[in-house]
Amino acid sequence: MPYPLDAAAVRAWCGLALEALGRERARIDAINVYPVADGDTGTNLYLTLESAARAVEAAFDGHAAAGTAPRLADALGAMAHGALIGARGNSGTILAQLLRGMTEVLAATDGPGGADADALRRALRRAAESAYAAVEHPVEGTVLTVATAAAAGAERARGEVVEVARAACAQARTALRATPGQLAVLGRAGVVDAGGCGLVALLGALADALSGEVSAAPVAVRADAPLPVAAGPAAAHGAAAGCGAGDPPDAEGPAFEVIYLLEAGDAAVARLRTRLDGLGDSLVVVGGDGLWNVHVHVDDAGAAVEAGIEAGRPYRIRITHFGGTARTKEPEMAARAVVAVVPGDGLAGLCAGAGATAVTTRPGEPPASGELVQAIRQAHAREVMLLPNDPGLRHTAAAAAEEARTEGVRVALIPTRSAVQGLAALAVHEPARSFDEDVVAMTSAAGATRYAELAVAERQSWTMAGICQAGDVLGLIDGDVAVIGADLARTAMTVLDRMLSAGGELVTLVLGADAPAALGRRLERYVRERHLAVDTVVYEGGQHAAPLLIGVE
């Protein structure tokens, strides 16, 4: 049965939207031809929503720690604020304003049962209007047109809130397919608007969150495609030629994209708009209540930043040169490097000792794509093996890899699901091999390693192994709870017996920061006595989320 539009629905919406944009990201990047054919709209939308989703999770964690439940206004406010501070590119900035517009209406109508259908209708209309107001020179055939159509579809819908969301998505999809006839550059390329494509995915995720039915149908991206098809990079390249008589896109417009957060009052921002409008184009200023996200394309990036300084306090300044995607390869660059995400300082030191660049995570704070991109840059290599070491980082790592590739780095995403799989892959890494051979060897080593972790239950819960109580020790094998015990060492022994029943040659034990000092020695002795011809290695991992990680190769 349908779900109410409440805080839980917003949380589900964020998760489903992030999954949807993860699936669509590369396809949307490929059709990005307006306002600049720089092939990053899908990635920018994903990164913006990633920031929004992290803010929502932080809001839920904060309420859980206080023993309270978040309301719709709390979740929506966090989502809009997270999108605002993490907005990337023209599309991400507009998305942040769309979410802010929805929040202004829905937060004011927050009741015990969440928002009703009429509130969602008004929220979608407010979102479209506020997005138009944020863009200095609105253009039809873009995400703005799609947002307006979604609002109109919602206003004509009858029934519960889920029917309104479905109608909005359906009308947005119809409007998206009409965009090539409204914007000439889209028509020449034979594609729909990239930002509008992302908005359709976002609205589809909202409908899924409210209905409880998840649809993975892709969005049609070519103008002549009645059914969904994939678009390759050639679509964007062809469009770039069409929009400038064969010239590269940066020859036709400003050279730089400038984005920054700005603390300033309304009057100062109004003056800033006027000044930036005279400096360049694609000006979008979103936000309010003293915090703004400023986006503009200019030839003089310094002047755009100076204008922000005069208006208030700009920070998180990001300047991108549209013609600067090809990096100069310096002589000292390494041929190949490894970047690994690890959960503790001990593992980070271990990876660094093996020559890898480590990205250390904090409990409950997975790294954003930007952090992974920065780590790839710091590796300073022409080729990089990226080890996410967590199934939840699949889309995040893919987005980071794609962004790094635009900078001239050849990146392979090794599908490691645990730190112990990452260690196995790192152990067989050989820079002297060809890139493809190294990818195969590392992927095979990771795939041949079963992984487990021990955790302590925080509350009573149903698991695959039965009901656990707060304080129970849980043994998770390949991501599922397989053992429930009362003692850390004995539970670990049971997990080891189960994993080694199918055979194994090497056991890797990674001790957490709070694990007993003698645990490693005790388990190493247990394996030696019970499982002949199986070697054991023990590392001090330093991770806080799990007292013990186990790998069996």
N, C-alpha and C positions, 0 to 999 in steps of 0.2 A: 504494500500500500504506500501511497505517496508520503513523503516526509515534510514536516513544517520548515519554513524558512527561518531557522534559528541559528544559534552559534555553532551547533554541531554540523548543520548543513553548510555553513560557510567553510568550516574546516574540511569537510568532504569535498566541497567545490574546489578549494585550493589544491588538494591532492589530485583530483581527477583532471583539473585544468593543467597542472604541471605534467601529468602523464600524457595528456593530449598534445600539448605543445612540444613535449619531448619527441613524440611520434612524428609530428608535422614539421618540426624545426627545420630540417634540411630541405624539405620540399618548399617551405615558405622562403627560406634563404635563396633558393634557386630562382624564384620569380620576383625577387625584390628589384624593381626597376624605377620606382618613384618614392621620394623625390630624388634619390641618388641610387644608381644601380651598383650598390656596394655589397650586395649579397649577405646582409646580416639581420634582416628584419625578424626572421624566426628565432635566431639566437638572442636578439635583444628582448623580444617578448618573453622568451623562456627565462632569461636572467632577471627580468623585472618581476615576473610572477614568482620566481624562486625566492626573491627577497620578500615578497608579500607572504608567501607560505611560511617562511621561517619566522616572520613576525607573528603570524597567527599561532604557530606552535609555541612560541615564547609566551604569548598571552595565556594560552591554556595551561602551560607549565606554571606560570605565576599564580593563576587562580587555584591550581591543584595544591601548590605549596601552602596557600592561605586557607585551604579547606573550603573554597567557594567554587561556584560554577559560573563560567563567563556567560554574559548575555549577548544577544545579537549585536548590540552596539559595540561591545568590547571586541568581538571577533572582526566585525566589519571595519572598525576604526583601526585595528592592527593591520588588517589586509591593505587598506588604503594607504596607511602611513608607510608600511613596508615597501609598497610599490613606489611611493613617492621618493623615498630615500635611495631606492635601488634602481630607479628608472634608467634604462639604457636606450639611446637612440631616439629618433623621432617617434617611432611606434610605441616604445616603452613609456615615453613621457605622456603620450595621449592616453595610453591604457591607464596610467596612474590617475589621470583626471577623470576618466570614465568611472573608475572605482570610487573616487572621491565624491563624484556626483551621486552615485547610488547610495553611498554612506550617508550623505546629508539628509536623504529622505528616509531610508530604512531605519537609521539609528533613532530618528525622532518618533517612529511609530512602533518601537520595540515594546511588545507586550509579553505576558507569560507564555503565550503560544507562538511567539515569533511574529514576523510580518505577514500580512495577508496579501491576497492577489492584487487588490487595488494599490497597496503600497508598492509592490513590485512594478506595476504599470507606471506609477509616478516616478519611481526611482530610475527606470530605464529612460524615461523622457528627460529627467533632470541630468542624467549622465550624458546624453547626446548633446543637450544644450550647453552644458558646461565645457564639453570638449570643443565644440565650435567656438565658444568664447575664448578658450585658451590658445587657439591657433590664430595668429595674426592675420593671415590671408587664407581662409578656408578654400579648399578645392573639392569639387564634386568628383565622384568616382573613386574616393578614398575610404578609409576606415570611418570617416565622419558620416559619409552617406550610408554606410552599412549600419552604423549605430542608430541613425535616425530611422531607418527602415525597421530595425529591431524594436524601437520604441513604438512605432506605428502598429506593428504586428501585435505587440503586447496589449495595446489599447483596444484592439478589436477582439481580443480573445475573451472568452467567457469560461467560467469554471474556477477551479482551485489554482493555487499559486504554481503548481507544476504545469498546468495547461498554459498559463501565461508565459512561462519560461520556454516551453516547447514552441509556442507561436512566435515568440521573439526570435528564436533560433532559426525557425523555418523562413521567416521573412528576411532575416539577415542573409541567409544562404541565397535566397532569390535575388536580393539586391547585389550580393557579391558577384553573381554571374553576369549582372548587367554592367559592372564597372568598366569593362573594356570599351563599351560604347559611349562612356562618359568622359574618359580620359585617354587622349590620343596615344600617349606612350604605351599604355596597356594594350590598346588595340593593335598597334604595330608589332608588339611582342607576342600577342596572342595569349596573354595571361590575365588573370584577375588581380585585384589589388592585394598585395602581400599582407598589409596591416589588417585589411578586412577579413582575409583568410584566417588570421590569428584570432580575430574577434568572434568569428563563427565557431571556432574550436572552443573558445572560452564560454560562449553561451550554451554550446552543446554540453559542456561539462556541468554547467549550472542545472540544466534540465536533468542530466543524469543524477546529480546529487540529490535533487528533489524527488525523483522518481524511484531511485534505488536500482535503476537499470542502466548498466554501463554499455555504451555503444562505442566501438573502436573504428567506425567508418571514417575514412579520410575525407578531407574536403577537396572538391574538384578545384584544380588550380589553373587549368588552361581554359581560355575563353570558349573554345569549341568543344569542350568535353562535357557531355551530358552525364557521364559517369566519372567517378573519381579516377584520376590517373596520376602517375608520378611525373614530375618535371625535373629534368636534369639541369646541370649548371649552364648548358648552352642556352637555355631560355633567358637567363639573365644577361648573358654575354650578347646574345642577339638583340635584346632590348637596349642594351647600352649603345650598340651601334646605331639603332634606329632613332634614339633620342638625340643624337648629335651628329648626324650625317657621317657616321663612322668614327668620330672622335671619341676618346675615352671620356667618361662622364665628368671627371674633374676638370676637363678643359671647358666644359659648358657652364660651370657654376663655381661657387666659392670653393676654396681649397681645403678648409678646415671645418670639422664639426666640433663645437664647444658645448660642453655640458657641465653645469655645476649646481650644487645646492646653495641656496641663498637665504640667509636670515635678514629680513627686511620688512618694513611696513608697506601697506597698500599703496600709499602715495608715491613712495620711492620706486616701487615696482612698476607703477604706471609710467613714470618717467623713464625707467629702464627699458620698457617695451618700445617706447618711441625711439630711443637711441639705438637699440639693437636692430630695429626695423630698418634704420638707415644704413647699418653696417652690412647687412646680409639678407638671407632669406630663410625659409623653413623655421621661422621663429615660433616656438611653443613655450609658454610659461604657465606652469600648473602649480597648484597648491593653495595656500592661504593660512590664516592664523599665524603669520610671521615666518613660515617656512615654505620655500618655493623651490621648484626644480626648473632650471632654465636650460633651454636647448635652442641652438641657432647654428646656421651654416654661414661662415664668414671667410674673407680672405685675410683679415687682420685679427688673429686669435688673441693677441695681446690687448687690442682695443676692447674686445668683447669681455675679457676678464677685468680690465680696468673699469668698464662700465658697471660691472657687478660690485667692485670695491667701492665705487662711489655711492651705490644704492644701499649697501649693507655689508654683510660678512659672507663672502663666497667661500665654499670649501668643497672638498671632494671634486676638484676641478679635473676634467678629463678632456683632452684635446686630441682629436684624431685627424691625421692628414689623409684625405681621400686617395691621394696618389701614392701613399707611403706604405702600401701593404707588402712590397717586396723589400725585405731587409738586406742590408749589406752584410755579407758573411765575412767576419773578421778571421784572420789567419789562425788565431788561437782557439777558435771554436772546436769543441770535441765532435768527433764523427757521430757518436751515439751516446745517449744517456738514459737513465731510468728515473722516473718520478713516481714515488710511492706514497699513498695515504696510509698513515699508521695511527693507532689510538694511544700511544704512550711515548714518553721520552726515551725509554730504553730501546724500544723498537726503532725509534728515529735514529738513535746512535748506531744501532746495528746496521740499518740501511745506509747511513752515511759512511760507515766503515767499509761497506761493500761498494762504495762509489755512487750511491743513488742520492737523489735529492728527496728529502722526506717532508711531507706535509702532515704535521701533528694535529690530530683532532682533539676536541674537548667533549666530554660527555654531554650529549644532547645538542651539540653544535656542529653538525657536519659542515665541511668546507663548501663555500660557494664556488661557482665556476670560475669567478675572477681570481680566487686564491690559487686554483689549479693552473690557470693560464700564467699567473705570475711565477709559479714554481717551474713551469716549463721554460719560461724565459730565463729564469735564474740558472737552469741546467746548462744553458748556453751551448746547445748542440744542434746539429743539422737534423738529427733523427732522435726521437724520444719514445721510449716505452712507458706508457702510463698505466700504473697499477692502482685501481680505485679501492680494492680490498674490502668492498662493501656493496651488496646488491642494491642498496638504496641510493648509491651514487652513480648508477648506470647512466641516467640521462644527464646528470650534472657533468660527469666526466666526458660524455660524448660532446656536450656543448663546448667544453673547454678545449677538447681536441680539435673541434672544427674551427674555433676561433684561432688557435695556434697555427693551424694549417694556412689560414689567410695571411699569416706573417712569414710564411716560407718554411715552416718547420714541418717535417714529415713525422706524424704522430701515429702510433699504433696503440689502440686501447686493448689491453690484455684483460680478459674477463675474470679477474680475481674477485672472489666473494668474501674472503677473509684474509686477515694479516698473515696467517700461516700459509695460505696459498700464494700470497705475494712473496714470502720468503722462499718458497719452493721455486717460483718463477725466477726470482733474483739469483738463486744459486746456479741456474743453468744459463744465465745471460752471458753471451759471448760477443763482444763488439766486433771481433775479427770475422764473424760469420756475415753472410749477406743479411740485409734487413728482413726479408721474408723468412729466411731460415731461422733467424733469431725469434721472430714472432711465433712461428710454429713450435719451436722448442720451449719457449716460455709458457705458451698457452697449454701445451701438452703437460708440462710439469705441474701447472696449476690444476688442470683437470684431473690429474692422477692423485691429487691430495684431498683426502676427506678432511673436513674441518669440524670442530666442535668448540663450544665454550661453556663455562660454568657461570651461572649468575645466581643472585639471591632474589627470591620473589619479594616484591614490595607489598603485595596485597593478595587476598584470596582470588583465585582465577581458575577458569577452565583451561586445560592444556591438552595436547595430543596424548599425554601420558596419564591424564586424570586430573583431579582437582588438587591444586596446590594451595598452601596456606602462606601467609606472610612469614618470611624468615626461612622458608624451605630453600634448599639448594636445587637449582634446576640444571640439568645437563642437556644442552641443545646440540644435536648432531645434524649437520647440514641445514641449520636454520630452524629445525623443529624440536620441541621439547620431547626428549626420549626417556629421561630418567628424572625422578623426583626423589630427593634424599634429604637427610637431616644433617649430614656431615660432609664437609667439602672434600676431604681426601677419599672417603669411601665412595662418594658419588662419582668422583673422578675415576676411580678404579673400575666402577661399573661401566662408565662410558668407554674407557679404554678397552675393556673386554669386548664390548659390543662392536667397537670399530675394528679391533684386530681379529674378530672372528672370521672376517672375510679375507684375512691375510694382510701383510704389511711388512715393510723393511725398515722404516725409520719413523720414530715418534718424535714430534717436536712439541715441547711444553714451553709456553710463554707465560710467566708468572706476572700477575697483576701487582699494583702498588701495595695493596692491602693483603696479599696472600701470605700465609705463615712462612717463615724463613725455611723451615724444614720440609715444606710440601714437595719441592722439586726433587730432593734427594729420596724422599719416601716413594714417590711415584716412579722414579727412575729404577729404584731397587725392585719395585713391584713388577715392572715390565720385564726386567732382566730375569726374575725368578719364574714368572708365569708364561712368558712368551719368548721362547728360545730364538736366537738368531735375529732378534729385533733390536736395533740400536736406538738410543734415546739421546736427544740433545735438549738442554734446558737453558732458557734465556730469561733474563730479568727484563720484562717488557715495560713495566711502569704504567700500564694502562689502569684507569680507575673504573671503567664501565664493567669490566669482567675480571674476577680474581684469577681466572685461568683460561688460556686458549690452548687448544690441542690440534695438532695436525698429524695425519697418518699417511705416509707415502708408500 
